[in-house]
């Protein structure tokens, strides 16, 4: 039986986390369909059709889906659920908002944040902030699953030639109305898709000192992140937060500056390919997961790093 992936997109392109969800879906069944729900989302549907491994794209183009409200998306997924063995979405803010609602309406248990698929009914997911892995087996006829993007390679953006089928919008339940949103604008990469991330912790002392990290980030083409301690202290906005209650990342290079390495932070970045830690405390837990560690004053080391990067061009 086919499987369906709920695409996360901006009506123009498909977000990278969706590509990882497609890879997970392809391990369940070779017939992978992708649902693109939005307003004027034709470009996103075309992008989804090109993803390797996708056999069909369902396009629901309606004003009700303009802002991806969970209350509107859930009835659409419920109407399609009978045709699929599993419904999947990336473990993102949106995915974590929509899929529990779908699971509740279907009266099934959601399988959250999977990192590995053992069989069509058995999955592995992290628990206790990633310090243990749970094997979960489901007997539900329809599996409702969120996929941790860092656990699966992203499906290629090109190579597919899926058909695109227009589908009707579901009835709008009228449970919520979009009012407004405030987005932080940045020319830097988004955290969850960045290949390089430099993050600061409480050791940065204040928000103004994050300017040091931003200079290095600009030289590296990196995103800027932060620990929960730095966010809670008001140094930077919430959308900078990396960790169990923030964003889960796995870049090629993760540079942790002034971050002690609390278990909640490690849960969000320990799958990074290379981890570099800068901290004055040689006993800081961050060094236990770091590939390279520098013990010293970050206010001396970071400016020196900036100068060396400038010399390297």
N, C-alpha and C positions, 0 to 999 in steps of 0.2 A: 504494500500500500504506500502511496506517495507521502512525502513529508512537506510541510509548508514553513517557510522562513518569513517572518515579518521584517521587512527592510526598514532600516533607519536611514533617512535621507533628508535632503533640504530642497526637494522638488527638482533639483538640477543634477545632483550626483548622489551616489550611495556611499554611506559612511563606511570606513574600513572595518569596523566591528561586524558589519553584516557579512563581509567576505569570510570572516572566521566562522560565523554561524552557518554559512553555506557549506564550509568544509565539514563541520560537525554533522550537518544534515546528510551529507553525502555518505557518511559512515553508517547512517541508519538505513538509507535506501538510495538507490541510484536515480530515482525519479524525484528530483528536487524542484519544488515550485517556490517562487518568491512573490510575496504580496507587497505591492507598492501602493500605499494609500496616502493621498495628498490632494492638493489643489494645483492644477496646471503642472502635473507631475510627469508629463510625457518624457522629458529628458532623463529623469531618474529611472523610469521604467525601461528606457532604451539602454541605459547603463547597466541595469540589473540583468537585462537579457544577454549582455556580453560576458557576464561572469562565467568562468569555466565551471561546468558541472550543473548549471541551471537548465532545466528542460522547458519550463514555462514560467511566464511572469503574469500575474493577475494585477491589473491596474484598476484601482477604485479612485476615480478623479471626481472629487466633490468638495464643496466648501466646508462640509462637516469635518473633513480631515485636514484642513489647512494648517492646523496647529498641533496635530497628533494628540488630541485629547484622549486619554485612556477611556473615558466614559463613552466616547463615540467609536473608538477602534474595537473595543471588546465585542459589541454586538456583531460587527462585521466578521470577526474571527469566529465567533460562535456559529454564525450561519455557514461558514466554510468547514468547520471542524469535522463534520460527518464524513468528509471525503478524504481525511488524512489520518495516518497513524500517529503523527506527532506534529505539534506546533512549536516552533522555536523562535527565539528572539535573542539578540545580544544582551548580556548583563550590563545594561547602561541605565541611566536615569529613566529613560523612556521605557525600556524593556521591563525594568523592575516595577514600573507603574502599571503597565498594561497586562502583563501575563498573570499576576496573581488574581486579577479581576476575572480573566478568562477562566482560570482554573476553578475559581469559586463558582462561576456560573455553570461550568460543566460538571461540578461536584467531583473533581479529581484532585489529587495531591500534586502541587507543582514540584518539579525537580529543578532546584535552583543552582545556578553558577557551576555547571558541570565543566570539568577540565579533561575528561577522558570518557570514551564510550567503550564498555566491555562487550556489550551485546545490545540488541534492539530494546531490551527492557532493563538493562543494568548499566549504571553510570557511576563515575567517581567525581566527588566534589569536595572542596576543602571545608573543614570545620575548625573551630578554635583558632581563628585568625590564621589559618593555613598551617597550623602546627600538626594537624592530623588530617588524614584523607578518609572520607566515608564512602563506602560502596553502597549504593542505593538501588534497590530493585523495585520496579513498579509493575503492578498487574492491571493498571487502568487501561481501558481500551484506547483512549487518546492520551498521549503523553504531552504535557505542557512543560516546556523546558526553557530555561535561560542559560546562555552559553558564555562562559568567561573567554573573552577574545584572546587572552594571552595563552590559553591552553591549546589553541588550534592554529595551524598555519593559515594565513589568509588565502582564499581561493584567488586565482589569477583574475585580474580585471578584464582581460581580453581572452578570446578563444571560444567563448560560448556563442550560440546562435539560437537562443530560446524564442519561442513564439510569445507574443504579447496578446493577452485576452482582456478586453474591457469587461468589468463586472459592475453591477449596480450597487449603489450605496445601501447600507442597512438603514433601518428606521433610526432616526435620531432620538434617543431617549430624553433629551433635554435636561440632563442632569447637571451639566456644567456649561459655562460660557467663557470663552477666552476674553480676557480683559486687556492685559498688556504683558510685556516682558522687558527686562532690562538686561542687555548683553554687554559684556566687556569686550571691547574691540582691541584686537592685537594682530600685528603682522607676523607674530611668531606662530609656529605650529601648535595645533591643539594637543593637549597633554597625551591623550590616549592614542594618538597616531604619530607622535613625534619619535624620530629615531634617536635623538639625544635630548636628555632632560637634565637640568641643573636645579636642584631643590635646596631650599634653606629651611633651617629650623629655629628653635628658640635662641640658639647661639648667635643669630644675626642681630639680636638685641632690640631692633626696631624696624619698622617698615621702610624707612629711608635707606637703610643699609642694603636692602634688596636691589638697589640700583647697581651695586657691584656685580651681583649675579646676572642682572639684565645685560650688562656690558659684555660679560663672557658669553652669555647665551646668544647675543647678536653675532659674535665672532664665530660661534660654533653652529649657527642655524638651529639653535635648540629652543625647547619650550622651558618655561620657568614654573617650578612647582614648589610645594611647601609641606611641612609636616603639620599635623593637627595642632600641635602646640603653638606654632607660628600663626596659624589661622585663628585659633581661639584667643591669642594675644592681640589680635587686630592688626598684625603686621601686613597681611595681604588678604584679598577676598577669598570666599569659600571655594570658588572654582579652581583655586591653585592646589587644593588639598589632595595629596597622594596618600593612600592608605586604605585600611579596611572600611572606613566610613567615608572615604573620598573616592578617588579614581584609582583603578587597578591598571598599572602600566608595566610594560616589558620592553623598553627601548634597547637599542644596541649599546648605548652608553648612558649610565645613570650616575650623576655626580651629586653626592649628598654633602652639604656644607653646613656645619654646625647642627647636625641632626644626631641625637644620641642613639636612635634606633629602637624606639619602643616597638613592642610586638605588633601594634596596630599599623604602624608605618611599614614595617618589614613585610607585612602581609600584602601590601599594595605594590611593592617594587622588587621583591627578592628574585623574581623570574627574569630580571634584566640580564642581558648577555654579559655586560661588564659593569661592575659597580666600583666607583671610586669614592672613598670617604675622606673628608677633611674634618678633624675634630681635635680639640686640645686635650681631651680625656682619652688616654690610651686604653682605658678599660671600657669605653663606650661599646654597647652591643652592636652598633653598626659595623664595627670592624670584623665581627664574626661572619658576616655575609659578604664583606667587601673583597674584591679581587686585588685592589690596590688601596693602601691606606696611608694617609699623611697625618702625623701627629704634630700639631702646631697651631699657631694663632691664625685663624682664617682671615683676619684683617690685614695680615701680611702676605699670606699665601695666595689669596684670590687676586689681589692686584698684580702680584708677580706672574700668576698664570695668565692674566689678561695681557701683560706686556710680552710674554713669550708667544702667545697666540698671534699678536700683532706682527711680531718679527717673522713668524712662520708664514704670514700672509694669508 
